[in-house]
Amino acid sequence: MKVFLIILAVLAVIIGIILSLSAEFTVVFDNGWSTKVRVLFWEWDIQLSKLLSFVLFPDKAAEQKKAEKAEKSVEKKEEIEEKTEEISQETEDNSNNEKKPEKKQKPNYIQKILNEDGVVGLMLLISNLIQTANSALTTLIKGLHIYSLYVKMIIGGGDAADIGEKFGEMCGFYYPIKGFVLNSMKVDMYDDFIQPDFIAPRSEYEFQIIASLNVALLLKVGLKAAKVFLVNLIKNK
Protein backbone atom coordinates (compact mmCIF):
# COMPACT_ATOMS: atom_id res chain seq x y z
CA MET A 1 0.00 0.00 0.00
CA LYS A 2 2.81 2.40 0.83
CA VAL A 3 4.52 1.67 -2.49
CA PHE A 4 1.29 2.39 -4.33
CA LEU A 5 0.86 5.72 -2.50
CA ILE A 6 4.47 6.69 -3.26
CA ILE A 7 4.01 5.89 -6.95
CA LEU A 8 0.74 7.83 -6.97
CA ALA A 9 2.42 10.84 -5.33
CA VAL A 10 5.30 10.75 -7.82
CA LEU A 11 2.85 10.61 -10.73
CA ALA A 12 0.90 13.54 -9.26
CA VAL A 13 4.10 15.59 -8.96
CA ILE A 14 5.12 14.75 -12.54
CA ILE A 15 1.69 15.69 -13.88
CA GLY A 16 1.76 18.93 -11.88
CA ILE A 17 5.17 19.83 -13.31
CA ILE A 18 4.02 19.10 -16.86
CA LEU A 19 0.86 21.18 -16.46
CA SER A 20 2.85 24.08 -15.02
CA LEU A 21 5.27 24.18 -17.95
CA SER A 22 4.78 27.40 -19.88
CA ALA A 23 5.98 28.92 -23.13
CA GLU A 24 6.86 32.61 -23.02
CA PHE A 25 6.64 34.44 -26.31
CA THR A 26 7.78 37.95 -27.21
CA VAL A 27 6.39 39.74 -30.26
CA VAL A 28 7.92 43.06 -31.32
CA PHE A 29 7.08 45.26 -34.30
CA ASP A 30 9.45 48.10 -35.10
CA ASN A 31 9.76 48.49 -38.87
CA GLY A 32 9.56 44.68 -38.98
CA TRP A 33 8.32 41.73 -36.97
CA SER A 34 10.50 39.94 -34.43
CA THR A 35 9.16 36.93 -32.51
CA LYS A 36 10.83 34.76 -29.89
CA VAL A 37 9.48 31.75 -27.99
CA ARG A 38 11.18 30.49 -24.84
CA VAL A 39 10.48 27.24 -22.97
CA LEU A 40 12.62 26.75 -19.87
CA PHE A 41 16.21 27.25 -21.11
CA TRP A 42 15.47 26.89 -24.84
CA GLU A 43 14.66 29.82 -27.10
CA TRP A 44 13.60 29.95 -30.76
CA ASP A 45 13.22 32.77 -33.28
CA ILE A 46 10.07 32.55 -35.38
CA GLN A 47 9.44 34.34 -38.66
CA LEU A 48 6.02 35.75 -37.86
CA SER A 49 5.52 37.25 -41.32
CA LYS A 50 5.68 33.80 -42.93
CA LEU A 51 3.42 32.34 -40.24
CA LEU A 52 0.82 35.10 -40.73
CA SER A 53 0.97 34.75 -44.51
CA PHE A 54 0.39 31.00 -44.12
CA VAL A 55 -2.62 31.59 -41.82
CA LEU A 56 -4.14 34.53 -43.73
CA PHE A 57 -3.23 33.44 -47.26
CA PRO A 58 -2.91 29.64 -47.20
CA ASP A 59 -3.40 29.29 -50.96
CA LYS A 60 -0.52 31.65 -51.75
CA ALA A 61 1.76 29.97 -49.19
CA ALA A 62 0.88 26.56 -50.59
CA GLU A 63 1.76 27.72 -54.10
CA GLN A 64 5.12 29.03 -52.89
CA LYS A 65 5.90 25.73 -51.17
CA LYS A 66 4.91 23.80 -54.27
CA ALA A 67 7.22 25.96 -56.38
CA GLU A 68 10.12 25.37 -53.98
CA LYS A 69 9.52 21.63 -53.98
CA ALA A 70 9.29 21.61 -57.77
CA GLU A 71 12.68 23.30 -58.07
CA LYS A 72 14.27 20.78 -55.71
CA SER A 73 12.70 17.76 -57.41
CA VAL A 74 13.89 18.54 -60.98
CA GLU A 75 17.05 16.49 -60.60
CA LYS A 76 15.19 13.47 -59.20
CA LYS A 77 12.36 13.58 -61.71
CA GLU A 78 14.08 11.49 -64.37
CA GLU A 79 14.97 8.74 -61.91
CA ILE A 80 11.41 8.63 -60.59
CA GLU A 81 10.01 8.42 -64.12
CA GLU A 82 12.27 5.50 -64.96
CA LYS A 83 11.24 3.65 -61.82
CA THR A 84 7.55 4.31 -62.45
CA GLU A 85 7.85 2.98 -66.00
CA GLU A 86 9.38 -0.23 -64.72
CA ILE A 87 6.72 -0.58 -62.03
CA SER A 88 3.94 0.18 -64.52
CA GLN A 89 5.18 -2.52 -66.86
CA GLU A 90 5.21 -5.03 -64.02
CA THR A 91 1.74 -4.01 -62.88
CA GLU A 92 0.39 -4.29 -66.41
CA ASP A 93 1.72 -7.82 -66.67
CA ASN A 94 0.18 -8.72 -63.34
CA SER A 95 -3.12 -7.04 -64.20
CA ASN A 96 -3.42 -9.09 -67.33
CA ASN A 97 -3.26 -12.23 -65.24
CA GLU A 98 -5.38 -11.08 -62.35
CA LYS A 99 -8.15 -8.47 -62.36
CA LYS A 100 -8.92 -6.89 -59.02
CA PRO A 101 -12.43 -5.67 -58.26
CA GLU A 102 -12.83 -1.90 -58.25
CA LYS A 103 -13.19 -0.29 -54.86
CA LYS A 104 -16.14 1.99 -54.32
CA GLN A 105 -15.22 5.46 -53.16
CA LYS A 106 -16.77 6.27 -49.83
CA PRO A 107 -18.37 9.74 -49.55
CA ASN A 108 -16.54 12.20 -47.32
CA TYR A 109 -17.96 13.45 -44.02
CA ILE A 110 -19.57 16.58 -45.48
CA GLN A 111 -21.10 14.68 -48.37
CA LYS A 112 -22.43 12.12 -45.91
CA ILE A 113 -24.11 14.87 -43.87
CA LEU A 114 -25.65 16.34 -47.03
CA ASN A 115 -26.97 12.93 -48.06
CA GLU A 116 -28.47 12.16 -44.64
CA ASP A 117 -29.58 15.57 -43.26
CA GLY A 118 -29.36 17.90 -46.23
CA VAL A 119 -28.45 21.58 -46.02
CA VAL A 120 -29.92 21.82 -42.52
CA GLY A 121 -27.40 19.29 -41.20
CA LEU A 122 -24.53 21.17 -42.85
CA MET A 123 -25.67 24.47 -41.33
CA LEU A 124 -25.90 22.84 -37.90
CA LEU A 125 -22.36 21.54 -38.28
CA ILE A 126 -21.05 25.00 -39.25
CA SER A 127 -22.89 26.56 -36.30
CA ASN A 128 -21.40 23.94 -33.97
CA LEU A 129 -17.88 24.62 -35.26
CA ILE A 130 -18.33 28.38 -34.81
CA GLN A 131 -19.57 27.96 -31.22
CA THR A 132 -16.70 25.56 -30.48
CA ALA A 133 -14.11 27.98 -31.85
CA ASN A 134 -15.69 30.87 -29.93
CA SER A 135 -15.62 28.88 -26.67
CA ALA A 136 -11.98 27.86 -27.19
CA LEU A 137 -10.92 31.42 -28.05
CA THR A 138 -12.76 32.87 -25.03
CA THR A 139 -11.09 30.37 -22.69
CA LEU A 140 -7.69 31.12 -24.22
CA ILE A 141 -8.12 34.89 -23.90
CA LYS A 142 -9.22 34.69 -20.27
CA GLY A 143 -6.29 32.45 -19.34
CA LEU A 144 -3.60 34.32 -21.28
CA HIS A 145 -1.05 36.01 -19.01
CA ILE A 146 0.44 39.20 -20.45
CA TYR A 147 3.52 40.41 -18.62
CA SER A 148 4.12 43.53 -20.68
CA LEU A 149 2.22 45.27 -23.48
CA TYR A 150 3.36 48.47 -25.19
CA VAL A 151 1.74 50.26 -28.14
CA LYS A 152 3.05 53.34 -29.93
CA MET A 153 1.22 54.98 -32.83
CA ILE A 154 2.14 58.41 -34.20
CA ILE A 155 -0.06 59.48 -37.10
CA GLY A 156 1.74 61.71 -39.57
CA GLY A 157 1.81 62.36 -43.29
CA GLY A 158 2.06 66.10 -43.85
CA ASP A 159 -1.61 66.80 -44.69
CA ALA A 160 -3.35 68.06 -41.54
CA ALA A 161 -6.86 67.11 -42.69
CA ASP A 162 -5.76 63.62 -43.68
CA ILE A 163 -3.88 63.17 -40.38
CA GLY A 164 -6.92 64.22 -38.36
CA GLU A 165 -9.20 61.85 -40.27
CA LYS A 166 -6.81 58.90 -39.93
CA PHE A 167 -6.24 59.63 -36.22
CA GLY A 168 -9.99 59.63 -35.56
CA GLU A 169 -10.51 56.34 -37.41
CA MET A 170 -7.56 54.76 -35.60
CA CYS A 171 -8.87 55.83 -32.17
CA GLY A 172 -12.28 54.39 -33.04
CA PHE A 173 -10.64 50.98 -33.55
CA TYR A 174 -7.90 51.11 -30.93
CA TYR A 175 -9.62 52.17 -27.70
CA PRO A 176 -12.40 49.52 -27.79
CA ILE A 177 -9.69 46.89 -28.29
CA LYS A 178 -7.69 48.40 -25.42
CA GLY A 179 -10.70 48.22 -23.11
CA PHE A 180 -11.36 44.61 -24.11
CA VAL A 181 -7.75 43.59 -23.45
CA LEU A 182 -7.54 45.28 -20.06
CA ASN A 183 -10.92 43.98 -18.91
CA SER A 184 -10.68 40.42 -20.28
CA MET A 185 -7.03 39.45 -19.84
CA LYS A 186 -4.51 39.35 -17.05
CA VAL A 187 -2.13 42.22 -17.85
CA ASP A 188 0.74 43.13 -15.51
CA MET A 189 2.08 46.21 -17.34
CA TYR A 190 0.41 48.26 -20.05
CA ASP A 191 1.58 51.47 -21.68
CA ASP A 192 0.70 53.26 -24.89
CA PHE A 193 1.60 56.46 -26.73
CA ILE A 194 -1.06 57.55 -29.22
CA GLN A 195 -1.07 60.99 -30.82
CA PRO A 196 -1.16 62.84 -34.16
CA ASP A 197 1.97 64.60 -35.41
CA PHE A 198 1.23 67.29 -37.99
CA ILE A 199 4.95 67.81 -38.70
CA ALA A 200 5.99 64.17 -39.16
CA PRO A 201 6.30 63.20 -42.85
CA ARG A 202 4.92 59.69 -42.21
CA SER A 203 3.27 57.59 -39.51
CA GLU A 204 5.23 55.49 -37.01
CA TYR A 205 4.09 52.30 -35.31
CA GLU A 206 5.66 50.21 -32.54
CA PHE A 207 4.26 47.22 -30.71
CA GLN A 208 5.60 44.86 -28.05
CA ILE A 209 3.96 42.07 -26.11
CA ILE A 210 5.46 39.57 -23.68
CA ALA A 211 3.05 36.82 -22.64
CA SER A 212 2.97 33.17 -21.64
CA LEU A 213 0.86 30.06 -22.19
CA ASN A 214 1.07 26.97 -20.00
CA VAL A 215 0.12 23.38 -20.68
CA ALA A 216 -2.78 23.52 -18.21
CA LEU A 217 -4.38 26.36 -20.17
CA LEU A 218 -3.99 24.54 -23.49
CA LEU A 219 -5.52 21.42 -21.94
CA LYS A 220 -8.40 23.50 -20.57
CA VAL A 221 -8.99 25.04 -24.00
CA GLY A 222 -9.06 21.60 -25.63
CA LEU A 223 -11.44 20.14 -23.05
CA LYS A 224 -13.76 23.14 -23.24
CA ALA A 225 -13.88 22.99 -27.04
CA ALA A 226 -14.50 19.23 -26.98
CA LYS A 227 -17.31 19.63 -24.43
CA VAL A 228 -19.10 22.33 -26.45
CA PHE A 229 -18.75 20.37 -29.68
CA LEU A 230 -20.06 17.10 -28.20
CA VAL A 231 -22.96 18.78 -26.37
CA ASN A 232 -24.08 20.56 -29.56
CA LEU A 233 -23.61 17.37 -31.57
CA ILE A 234 -25.88 15.43 -29.19
CA LYS A 235 -28.50 18.19 -29.20
CA ASN A 236 -28.59 18.33 -33.00
CA LYS A 237 -29.14 14.58 -33.34
DACORWO-V439921 format. One record per run of one state. SS is the DSSP state (@ for helix, = for strand, . for the rest). FROM is the first residue (numbers start at 1). TO is the last residue. If there is no record, write none. Layout:
SS_FROM_TO / SS_FROM_TO
//
This chain:
._1_1 / @_2_20 / ._21_21 / =_22_30 / ._31_32 / =_33_39 / ._40_41 / =_42_46 / ._47_47 / @_48_56 / ._57_57 / @_58_72 / ._73_73 / @_74_97 / ._98_108 / @_109_143 / ._144_144 / =_145_155 / ._156_159 / @_160_184 / ._185_185 / =_186_196 / ._197_203 / =_204_214 / @_215_236 / ._237_237
//
